Amino acid sequence: MSDLFYHSGSHVIEGPVGPLEVAAMAGGAEAPYSGRHAFALIAHPHPLHGGTMDNKVVTTLARAYRDLGLPVLRFNFRGVGQSGGEHDHARGEVDDLLAVAAAGFEALPGARVLLAGFSFGSSVAARASYRLDCPHLTLVAPPVPRYEFTEGKGFAMPVCVLQGEADERVEEAAVRQWAKQLQGDVSYHRFADTGHFFHGRLPELKEQLGATLRRQCPPEALQ
């Protein structure tokens, strides 16, 4: 898959338990992060509740990274779409993400990967961040009471947490308290009157991620 980022659209790669469906997007030209030796990789929400790589929060995150100039990969976890295998409760899904990251590294040797995840996918991205050269991690509506996220007391990279105040699936107060106790550079952003899927607030989500990324992981950090 050495040409992965040069052919935007759908691809199929070999995963740990079968094929994995991957969507690639080239980074925007003449943008702040254009030409940086990095790419973004985004994990989708819960497969058993309709989550796919085409979820609108996921595609909004993808556009945010693309518009900043970074190539982007999003993918379907095992058992979703054209991806083989069965749901593994956020365990084997970490291996799925690592396989997609490996395809990205094959396409961009020596690159670094910025990770992002929405809901269930945020747990997968968080745990994968300990196994990759990841300069930045974005967690959207992380269901912290239900899944594992950290090894120890924090992350080695800057973290951006984006959370709706009126989230009907994840308690905002619990996420805020969890983010507050993390060690390191953690940027927490609460969106008033906003539910789990950020209805009507996706442009703000995109804008906030872009602003936070430029502060926490500026383009010069990705030389």
Phi and psi restraints in degrees (value plus and minus 20) as a CYANA .aco file:
   2 SER   PHI     -85.2   -45.2
   2 SER   PSI     -38.2     1.8
   3 ASP   PHI    -122.0   -82.0
   3 ASP   PSI      -0.4    39.6
   4 LEU   PHI     -72.3   -32.3
   4 LEU   PSI     -67.9   -27.9
   5 PHE   PHI    -102.0   -62.0
   5 PHE   PSI     -27.1    12.9
   6 TYR   PHI    -115.2   -75.2
   6 TYR   PSI     -24.2    15.8
   7 HIS   PHI    -150.0  -110.0
   7 HIS   PSI      62.0   102.0
   8 SER   PHI     -78.7   -38.7
   8 SER   PSI     125.2   165.2
   9 GLY   PHI     107.5   147.5
   9 GLY   PSI    -179.2  -139.2
  10 SER   PHI    -109.2   -69.2
  10 SER   PSI     117.4   157.4
  11 HIS   PHI    -153.1  -113.1
  11 HIS   PSI     142.3   182.3
  12 VAL   PHI    -145.7  -105.7
  12 VAL   PSI     105.1   145.1
  13 ILE   PHI    -137.1   -97.1
  13 ILE   PSI     147.2   187.2
  14 GLU   PHI    -103.4   -63.4
  14 GLU   PSI     104.9   144.9
  15 GLY   PHI    -127.4   -87.4
  15 GLY   PSI    -196.2  -156.2
  16 PRO   PHI     -84.3   -44.3
  16 PRO   PSI     -50.1   -10.1
  17 VAL   PHI    -148.4  -108.4
  17 VAL   PSI       2.4    42.4
  18 GLY   PHI     120.1   160.1
  18 GLY   PSI    -190.1  -150.1
  19 PRO   PHI     -86.3   -46.3
  19 PRO   PSI     132.4   172.4
  20 LEU   PHI    -145.3  -105.3
  20 LEU   PSI     108.6   148.6
  21 GLU   PHI    -104.5   -64.5
  21 GLU   PSI     105.4   145.4
  22 VAL   PHI    -147.3  -107.3
  22 VAL   PSI     118.7   158.7
  23 ALA   PHI    -132.4   -92.4
  23 ALA   PSI     106.9   146.9
  24 ALA   PHI    -129.3   -89.3
  24 ALA   PSI     127.7   167.7
  25 MET   PHI    -161.6  -121.6
  25 MET   PSI     106.4   146.4
  26 ALA   PHI     -92.7   -52.7
  26 ALA   PSI     130.2   170.2
  27 GLY   PHI     -93.3   -53.3
  27 GLY   PSI     129.0   169.0
  28 GLY   PHI     -85.4   -45.4
  28 GLY   PSI     123.6   163.6
  29 ALA   PHI     -99.4   -59.4
  29 ALA   PSI     133.0   173.0
  30 GLU   PHI      34.0    74.0
  30 GLU   PSI      18.5    58.5
  31 ALA   PHI    -131.4   -91.4
  31 ALA   PSI     145.8   185.8
  32 PRO   PHI     -73.9   -33.9
  32 PRO   PSI     -56.8   -16.8
  33 TYR   PHI    -122.1   -82.1
  33 TYR   PSI     -11.2    28.8
  34 SER   PHI     -78.9   -38.9
  34 SER   PSI     115.2   155.2
  35 GLY   PHI      60.6   100.6
  35 GLY   PSI     -22.1    17.9
  36 ARG   PHI     -94.9   -54.9
  36 ARG   PSI     130.2   170.2
  37 HIS   PHI    -107.3   -67.3
  37 HIS   PSI      49.2    89.2
  38 ALA   PHI    -180.6  -140.6
  38 ALA   PSI     142.3   182.3
  39 PHE   PHI    -165.1  -125.1
  39 PHE   PSI     142.6   182.6
  40 ALA   PHI    -125.5   -85.5
  40 ALA   PSI     127.0   167.0
  41 LEU   PHI    -155.3  -115.3
  41 LEU   PSI     106.6   146.6
  42 ILE   PHI    -141.7  -101.7
  42 ILE   PSI     114.1   154.1
  43 ALA   PHI    -127.8   -87.8
  43 ALA   PSI     118.0   158.0
  44 HIS   PHI    -111.3   -71.3
  44 HIS   PSI     150.0   190.0
  45 PRO   PHI     -93.3   -53.3
  45 PRO   PSI    -194.7  -154.7
  46 HIS   PHI     -77.3   -37.3
  46 HIS   PSI     102.0   142.0
  47 PRO   PHI     -81.5   -41.5
  47 PRO   PSI     -51.5   -11.5
  48 LEU   PHI    -102.5   -62.5
  48 LEU   PSI     -21.7    18.3
  49 HIS   PHI    -142.1  -102.1
  49 HIS   PSI       9.8    49.8
  50 GLY   PHI      67.6   107.6
  50 GLY   PSI     -12.6    27.4
  51 GLY   PHI     -93.4   -53.4
  51 GLY   PSI     111.7   151.7
  52 THR   PHI    -163.2  -123.2
  52 THR   PSI     154.1   194.1
  53 MET   PHI     -89.3   -49.3
  53 MET   PSI     -30.9     9.1
  54 ASP   PHI    -114.7   -74.7
  54 ASP   PSI     -14.8    25.2
  55 ASN   PHI     -73.6   -33.6
  55 ASN   PSI     121.6   161.6
  56 LYS   PHI     -88.4   -48.4
  56 LYS   PSI     -48.3    -8.3
  57 VAL   PHI     -88.7   -48.7
  57 VAL   PSI     -61.7   -21.7
  58 VAL   PHI     -81.8   -41.8
  58 VAL   PSI     -66.8   -26.8
  59 THR   PHI     -88.8   -48.8
  59 THR   PSI     -49.5    -9.5
  60 THR   PHI     -86.3   -46.3
  60 THR   PSI     -63.5   -23.5
  61 LEU   PHI     -79.9   -39.9
  61 LEU   PSI     -62.5   -22.5
  62 ALA   PHI     -80.0   -40.0
  62 ALA   PSI     -64.2   -24.2
  63 ARG   PHI     -85.8   -45.8
  63 ARG   PSI     -53.3   -13.3
  64 ALA   PHI     -82.0   -42.0
  64 ALA   PSI     -67.8   -27.8
  65 TYR   PHI     -86.9   -46.9
  65 TYR   PSI     -63.1   -23.1
  66 ARG   PHI     -79.7   -39.7
  66 ARG   PSI     -65.3   -25.3
  67 ASP   PHI     -87.6   -47.6
  67 ASP   PSI     -40.2    -0.2
  68 LEU   PHI    -102.6   -62.6
  68 LEU   PSI     -31.1     8.9
  69 GLY   PHI      88.4   128.4
  69 GLY   PSI     -16.3    23.7
  70 LEU   PHI    -114.7   -74.7
  70 LEU   PSI     115.3   155.3
  71 PRO   PHI     -85.3   -45.3
  71 PRO   PSI     131.7   171.7
  72 VAL   PHI    -153.5  -113.5
  72 VAL   PSI     120.3   160.3
  73 LEU   PHI    -142.0  -102.0
  73 LEU   PSI     114.1   154.1
  74 ARG   PHI    -150.4  -110.4
  74 ARG   PSI     139.2   179.2
  75 PHE   PHI    -175.3  -135.3
  75 PHE   PSI     142.4   182.4
  76 ASN   PHI    -115.9   -75.9
  76 ASN   PSI     108.9   148.9
  77 PHE   PHI     -81.5   -41.5
  77 PHE   PSI     144.9   184.9
  78 ARG   PHI     -70.4   -30.4
  78 ARG   PSI     114.9   154.9
  79 GLY   PHI      64.2   104.2
  79 GLY   PSI     -16.7    23.3
  80 VAL   PHI    -136.5   -96.5
  80 VAL   PSI     114.4   154.4
  81 GLY   PHI      38.2    78.2
  81 GLY   PSI    -147.5  -107.5
  82 GLN   PHI    -109.3   -69.3
  82 GLN   PSI     -14.6    25.4
  83 SER   PHI    -103.0   -63.0
  83 SER   PSI     111.8   151.8
  84 GLY   PHI     -99.9   -59.9
  84 GLY   PSI     149.5   189.5
  85 GLY   PHI      74.1   114.1
  85 GLY   PSI    -192.3  -152.3
  86 GLU   PHI    -148.2  -108.2
  86 GLU   PSI     134.2   174.2
  87 HIS   PHI     -73.2   -33.2
  87 HIS   PSI     117.5   157.5
  88 ASP   PHI    -148.0  -108.0
  88 ASP   PSI       7.1    47.1
  89 HIS   PHI      36.7    76.7
  89 HIS   PSI      23.6    63.6
  90 ALA   PHI      50.6    90.6
  90 ALA   PSI      -3.5    36.5
  91 ARG   PHI    -120.4   -80.4
  91 ARG   PSI     -87.5   -47.5
  92 GLY   PHI     -83.4   -43.4
  92 GLY   PSI     -42.5    -2.5
  93 GLU   PHI     -83.5   -43.5
  93 GLU   PSI     -48.0    -8.0
  94 VAL   PHI     -84.2   -44.2
  94 VAL   PSI     -61.0   -21.0
  95 ASP   PHI     -85.3   -45.3
  95 ASP   PSI     -54.9   -14.9
  96 ASP   PHI     -79.6   -39.6
  96 ASP   PSI     -68.8   -28.8
  97 LEU   PHI     -80.3   -40.3
  97 LEU   PSI     -62.1   -22.1
  98 LEU   PHI     -84.3   -44.3
  98 LEU   PSI     -54.2   -14.2
  99 ALA   PHI     -86.9   -46.9
  99 ALA   PSI     -59.8   -19.8
 100 VAL   PHI     -87.8   -47.8
 100 VAL   PSI     -59.6   -19.6
 101 ALA   PHI     -80.1   -40.1
 101 ALA   PSI     -61.1   -21.1
 102 ALA   PHI     -81.4   -41.4
 102 ALA   PSI     -58.0   -18.0
 103 ALA   PHI     -84.7   -44.7
 103 ALA   PSI     -57.4   -17.4
 104 GLY   PHI     -85.3   -45.3
 104 GLY   PSI     -59.5   -19.5
 105 PHE   PHI     -88.3   -48.3
 105 PHE   PSI     -52.6   -12.6
 106 GLU   PHI     -85.0   -45.0
 106 GLU   PSI     -58.2   -18.2
 107 ALA   PHI     -94.4   -54.4
 107 ALA   PSI     -53.4   -13.4
 108 LEU   PHI    -148.7  -108.7
 108 LEU   PSI      58.7    98.7
 109 PRO   PHI     -76.4   -36.4
 109 PRO   PSI     112.4   152.4
 110 GLY   PHI      61.7   101.7
 110 GLY   PSI     -17.1    22.9
 111 ALA   PHI     -93.4   -53.4
 111 ALA   PSI     145.7   185.7
 112 ARG   PHI    -129.7   -89.7
 112 ARG   PSI     136.9   176.9
 113 VAL   PHI    -142.4  -102.4
 113 VAL   PSI     105.4   145.4
 114 LEU   PHI    -110.2   -70.2
 114 LEU   PSI     104.8   144.8
 115 LEU   PHI    -123.3   -83.3
 115 LEU   PSI     125.6   165.6
 116 ALA   PHI    -165.5  -125.5
 116 ALA   PSI     130.2   170.2
 117 GLY   PHI    -171.5  -131.5
 117 GLY   PSI     128.9   168.9
 118 PHE   PHI    -133.8   -93.8
 118 PHE   PSI     106.3   146.3
 119 SER   PHI      36.4    76.4
 119 SER   PSI    -142.3  -102.3
 120 PHE   PHI     -68.2   -28.2
 120 PHE   PSI     -62.5   -22.5
 121 GLY   PHI     -84.4   -44.4
 121 GLY   PSI     -42.5    -2.5
 122 SER   PHI     -89.3   -49.3
 122 SER   PSI     -54.4   -14.4
 123 SER   PHI     -85.5   -45.5
 123 SER   PSI     -62.2   -22.2
 124 VAL   PHI     -82.5   -42.5
 124 VAL   PSI     -66.9   -26.9
 125 ALA   PHI     -83.2   -43.2
 125 ALA   PSI     -60.9   -20.9
 126 ALA   PHI     -81.9   -41.9
 126 ALA   PSI     -65.8   -25.8
 127 ARG   PHI     -92.5   -52.5
 127 ARG   PSI     -52.9   -12.9
 128 ALA   PHI     -87.7   -47.7
 128 ALA   PSI     -46.3    -6.3
 129 SER   PHI     -81.5   -41.5
 129 SER   PSI     -44.3    -4.3
 130 TYR   PHI     -95.8   -55.8
 130 TYR   PSI     -31.6     8.4
 131 ARG   PHI    -134.5   -94.5
 131 ARG   PSI     -11.5    28.5
 132 LEU   PHI    -154.0  -114.0
 132 LEU   PSI     141.1   181.1
 133 ASP   PHI    -102.3   -62.3
 133 ASP   PSI      65.6   105.6
 134 CYS   PHI    -134.1   -94.1
 134 CYS   PSI      93.8   133.8
 135 PRO   PHI    -106.1   -66.1
 135 PRO   PSI     -29.8    10.2
 136 HIS   PHI    -180.3  -140.3
 136 HIS   PSI     123.7   163.7
 137 LEU   PHI    -151.2  -111.2
 137 LEU   PSI     109.3   149.3
 138 THR   PHI    -136.0   -96.0
 138 THR   PSI     106.6   146.6
 139 LEU   PHI    -140.9  -100.9
 139 LEU   PSI      97.9   137.9
 140 VAL   PHI    -128.1   -88.1
 140 VAL   PSI     102.2   142.2
 141 ALA   PHI      29.3    69.3
 141 ALA   PSI      36.6    76.6
 142 PRO   PHI     -92.2   -52.2
 142 PRO   PSI     103.2   143.2
 143 PRO   PHI     -99.9   -59.9
 143 PRO   PSI      50.4    90.4
 144 VAL   PHI     -81.9   -41.9
 144 VAL   PSI     -49.2    -9.2
 145 PRO   PHI     -92.6   -52.6
 145 PRO   PSI     -38.2     1.8
 146 ARG   PHI    -124.9   -84.9
 146 ARG   PSI     -41.0    -1.0
 147 TYR   PHI    -154.0  -114.0
 147 TYR   PSI     140.5   180.5
 148 GLU   PHI     -97.8   -57.8
 148 GLU   PSI     126.8   166.8
 149 PHE   PHI    -151.3  -111.3
 149 PHE   PSI     -67.2   -27.2
 150 THR   PHI    -132.8   -92.8
 150 THR   PSI     134.8   174.8
 151 GLU   PHI    -132.9   -92.9
 151 GLU   PSI      81.8   121.8
 152 GLY   PHI      76.0   116.0
 152 GLY   PSI    -164.0  -124.0
 153 LYS   PHI    -126.1   -86.1
 153 LYS   PSI     -15.5    24.5
 154 GLY   PHI     156.7   196.7
 154 GLY   PSI    -183.4  -143.4
 155 PHE   PHI    -137.8   -97.8
 155 PHE   PSI     134.9   174.9
 156 ALA   PHI    -101.0   -61.0
 156 ALA   PSI     -31.5     8.5
 157 MET   PHI    -139.2   -99.2
 157 MET   PSI     141.6   181.6
 158 PRO   PHI     -81.0   -41.0
 158 PRO   PSI     125.9   165.9
 159 VAL   PHI    -147.4  -107.4
 159 VAL   PSI     114.4   154.4
 160 CYS   PHI    -132.3   -92.3
 160 CYS   PSI     102.0   142.0
 161 VAL   PHI    -131.5   -91.5
 161 VAL   PSI     106.0   146.0
 162 LEU   PHI    -139.9   -99.9
 162 LEU   PSI      99.9   139.9
 163 GLN   PHI    -160.1  -120.1
 163 GLN   PSI     112.7   152.7
 164 GLY   PHI     -98.2   -58.2
 164 GLY   PSI     115.6   155.6
 165 GLU   PHI     -88.6   -48.6
 165 GLU   PSI     -51.8   -11.8
 166 ALA   PHI    -125.0   -85.0
 166 ALA   PSI       9.9    49.9
 167 ASP   PHI     -79.2   -39.2
 167 ASP   PSI     103.3   143.3
 168 GLU   PHI    -106.0   -66.0
 168 GLU   PSI     -25.7    14.3
 169 ARG   PHI    -137.4   -97.4
 169 ARG   PSI     -44.9    -4.9
 170 VAL   PHI    -149.1  -109.1
 170 VAL   PSI     105.6   145.6
 171 GLU   PHI     -92.5   -52.5
 171 GLU   PSI      98.7   138.7
 172 GLU   PHI     -79.6   -39.6
 172 GLU   PSI     -61.4   -21.4
 173 ALA   PHI     -81.5   -41.5
 173 ALA   PSI     -57.7   -17.7
 174 ALA   PHI     -87.8   -47.8
 174 ALA   PSI     -60.1   -20.1
 175 VAL   PHI     -86.8   -46.8
 175 VAL   PSI     -62.5   -22.5
 176 ARG   PHI     -81.8   -41.8
 176 ARG   PSI     -63.3   -23.3
 177 GLN   PHI     -85.6   -45.6
 177 GLN   PSI     -60.2   -20.2
 178 TRP   PHI     -83.5   -43.5
 178 TRP   PSI     -65.7   -25.7
 179 ALA   PHI     -83.4   -43.4
 179 ALA   PSI     -55.0   -15.0
 180 LYS   PHI     -85.1   -45.1
 180 LYS   PSI     -52.7   -12.7
 181 GLN   PHI    -110.0   -70.0
 181 GLN   PSI     -23.3    16.7
 182 LEU   PHI     -91.6   -51.6
 182 LEU   PSI     119.1   159.1
 183 GLN   PHI    -102.2   -62.2
 183 GLN   PSI     131.9   171.9
 184 GLY   PHI      81.6   121.6
 184 GLY   PSI    -187.0  -147.0
 185 ASP   PHI    -106.2   -66.2
 185 ASP   PSI      79.9   119.9
 186 VAL   PHI    -141.4  -101.4
 186 VAL   PSI     103.5   143.5
 187 SER   PHI    -130.6   -90.6
 187 SER   PSI      95.8   135.8
 188 TYR   PHI    -127.8   -87.8
 188 TYR   PSI     108.3   148.3
 189 HIS   PHI    -147.5  -107.5
 189 HIS   PSI      99.8   139.8
 190 ARG   PHI    -124.8   -84.8
 190 ARG   PSI     111.6   151.6
 191 PHE   PHI    -125.3   -85.3
 191 PHE   PSI      92.5   132.5
 192 ALA   PHI     -83.2   -43.2
 192 ALA   PSI     124.9   164.9
 193 ASP   PHI      32.7    72.7
 193 ASP   PSI      21.2    61.2
 194 THR   PHI    -146.8  -106.8
 194 THR   PSI     110.1   150.1
 195 GLY   PHI    -108.0   -68.0
 195 GLY   PSI    -191.2  -151.2
 196 HIS   PHI     -80.9   -40.9
 196 HIS   PSI     -56.6   -16.6
 197 PHE   PHI    -118.8   -78.8
 197 PHE   PSI     -10.3    29.7
 198 PHE   PHI      36.7    76.7
 198 PHE   PSI      18.9    58.9
 199 HIS   PHI     -76.7   -36.7
 199 HIS   PSI     107.5   147.5
 200 GLY   PHI      55.7    95.7
 200 GLY   PSI     -21.3    18.7
 201 ARG   PHI    -141.5  -101.5
 201 ARG   PSI     -11.3    28.7
 202 LEU   PHI     -83.0   -43.0
 202 LEU   PSI     -58.3   -18.3
 203 PRO   PHI     -79.9   -39.9
 203 PRO   PSI     -57.2   -17.2
 204 GLU   PHI     -88.9   -48.9
 204 GLU   PSI     -58.1   -18.1
 205 LEU   PHI     -79.0   -39.0
 205 LEU   PSI     -67.2   -27.2
 206 LYS   PHI     -81.0   -41.0
 206 LYS   PSI     -65.5   -25.5
 207 GLU   PHI     -84.8   -44.8
 207 GLU   PSI     -61.7   -21.7
 208 GLN   PHI     -86.3   -46.3
 208 GLN   PSI     -61.1   -21.1
 209 LEU   PHI     -81.1   -41.1
 209 LEU   PSI     -65.5   -25.5
 210 GLY   PHI     -79.0   -39.0
 210 GLY   PSI     -65.3   -25.3
 211 ALA   PHI     -85.9   -45.9
 211 ALA   PSI     -61.4   -21.4
 212 THR   PHI     -89.0   -49.0
 212 THR   PSI     -60.5   -20.5
 213 LEU   PHI     -82.5   -42.5
 213 LEU   PSI     -62.2   -22.2
 214 ARG   PHI     -83.1   -43.1
 214 ARG   PSI     -48.7    -8.7
 215 ARG   PHI    -102.1   -62.1
 215 ARG   PSI     -66.3   -26.3
 216 GLN   PHI    -100.4   -60.4
 216 GLN   PSI     -51.5   -11.5
 217 CYS   PHI    -160.7  -120.7
 217 CYS   PSI      51.5    91.5
 218 PRO   PHI     -83.2   -43.2
 218 PRO   PSI     139.7   179.7
 219 PRO   PHI     -73.8   -33.8
 219 PRO   PSI     -57.0   -17.0
 220 GLU   PHI     -86.0   -46.0
 220 GLU   PSI     -37.6     2.4
 221 ALA   PHI     -96.7   -56.7
 221 ALA   PSI     -30.2     9.8
 222 LEU   PHI    -132.4   -92.4
 222 LEU   PSI      10.0    50.0
